[in-house]
Amino acid sequence: MNRVLAGDFDYDAKGAGYALERRPDPRIAARVHAALGNARTVLNVGAGAGSYEPADRYVVAVEPSAGMRAQRPADAVPAIDARAEDLPFDDRSFDAAMAMVTVHQWTDGMKGLAELRRVTRGPVLVLTFDGDALDRLWLAEYVPELVVAERRRYPAIDAIAAAIGASRDVQEVPVPIDCVDGFTEAFYARPERFLDPRVRAAQSAWGFVDETATARAVERLRADLDSGAWDRRFGHLRTQPEFVGSLRLLVGRP
């Protein structure tokens, strides 16, 4: 029986390590929760294993991947099997909605964002990455194929902003040096982590890079770390408290 993917990445087959490697970072979470304002009912679309869901509000989660729904912690609300592009809710059902690092994986991002706006009375929050800023991270020099692949996936920031509200705010989100949410920029100061296949497996971007390019990038990075070449060029990052890369929080209001 052929399965139909809910987005551009097969999380049922390849998402087993996400709950462990992609934990919500408390500093990013604080920014997200502050942007929710006084919303009491919150819809989380593309909810995955529950990262960044507030614990002090009524949350409804939507996640089309059975594999990701199974990784939700016991104290999280069960997620509804549905897609962003066809939300099973009435207009203006929720005080706020959120989509955390997920829009780029939807089959039709603009339709999904329009659905979020339709079912939400107040702010719509989107945590995403700016494709134009992906090469701020040194990793782009080791695996340019990853940046090329990611830029094809991420909707333009201006397009997202226009879709989620007449009034919108776009925030650059600094990544802390000890960030516990294991997306690529989280390891700007810890290059050794990219040598671990479990880390790469929890970053969907690597699923769009062929094995030859991945192996070449990993071996070059390993060699540069062994020789000290990486530290001669980028060693200052090991003590840089934050990195302002491509992470963005968009908040749209009607």
Secondary structure, 3 states (H helix, E strand, C coil): CCCCCCECCCHHHHCCCHHHHECCCHHHHHHHHHHCCCCCEEEEECCCCCCCCCCCCEEEEECCCHHHHCCCCCCCCCEECCCHHHCCCCCCCECEEEEECCHHHECCHHHHHHHHHHCECCCEEEEEECHHHHHHCCHHHHCHHHHHHHHHHCCCHHHHHHHHCCEEEEEECCEECCCCECCHHHHCCCHHHHHCHHHHHCCHHHHHCCHHHHHHHHHHHHHHHHHCHHHHHHHHHHHCCEECCCEEEEEEEC
